[in-house]
Amino acid sequence: MSQEQECRFVERVLNARLRQVGQQISAAEVESLLALGEIQRLIQMGYQFCDRLQQFASSQQRSPLDCLGEVALSCGMPADLGIAAYETLTAPRPHSIP
């Protein structure tokens, strides 16, 4: 995946947590954090979740979105983090119309 997708994933996850305390982080700030080991582990966790989700959905012959909650529970991952991973790391980015 692209660094842009990884940045969007990290930005979304961090902002979801920061909103709980009335704060926010910018995309530029996230880009500066991407090299940190903790952030790289978060990104790897997102990719692993997406892989498990795709495998489970395929084995159940269901849409990945239909399986998201089950896979998040089985991984011990918060559902909002799973949704962020699925939407930013696997979903194709819509093309902008000039």
N, C-alpha and C positions, 0 to 999 in steps of 0.2 A: 504494500500500500504506500501511498505517497505521504510525505512529511506533512503536507497540508491536511490530509485526513487525520493523521495522528494528532496534529495540533488541535483540530476541531474536537476530537474525542477528549483530549486532556482538558481543553478549555471548558467543555460542557460539564465534565465530571467535577472539576474544581469549582466552577461557578455554582453548580447545584449545591455543593457543600457550603460555599461561602455565602450564598444567599440566606442561609439559615442564621447567619450572624450579621446580616446587613452589609456584606462586602461583595466585591466583584473583581475579577482579574481580566486583563485585556489579552487579546491574541498575541500582541507583541511580547507581553510578559511571559506568556506560555511558551513562545518560541525560545526565549532565553532559558527556560527550564528543561527543554527537551533532552538535553545531554545528561541531566542528573540521573543517577542510578535508580532512584525511587520512581521517577517518572517513567523510565524505560521498563521497569517491572509492571507498572500500571498498564502501559501499552501492551506488553506481552500478555498480561492477564486478559485484556480485551480481545486480543487475537485468539487466544486459547478458548475463550468463551464462544467466539464466533465459529471456530472450528467445531466445537462440541455441539453447538446449536445446529449447524448445517448437517452434521452427521446424524444427530437425533431426529431432526425433521425428515431427513431422507429415509431413515429406517422406519419411521412412523408414517411415511407418505403424507406428511402434513406440511403446511406452510411454516417457515421458521418463526413468523410472528405468533402463530398459534401455539408454539412450543416454548416461547421465550420464558414464561413464568416457571414452567417445570424445570427447564435446564438451569435457570438462575437458582432455584431452590436446591437442586442437586449439587450445584457447584458452591453453594454457600455465598453466592454473590447477591448484593442488593439488586433488586429488579431495575432500578433507575440506571445503575451502572451497566447492566446488561442491555437495556434499551439504547443507551448512548453508544455502546460498542457496536451493536447491530446497525444502528442508523448512520454512524459515522465511518466505521471501518469496513462495512460490507456493501452498504447501499450505494449505488452509483449516484454521483452528484448530478443534479439536473443541469441541463445546458441552459445558459442564459441567452435570451433573445436580444439581439443588438437593437 
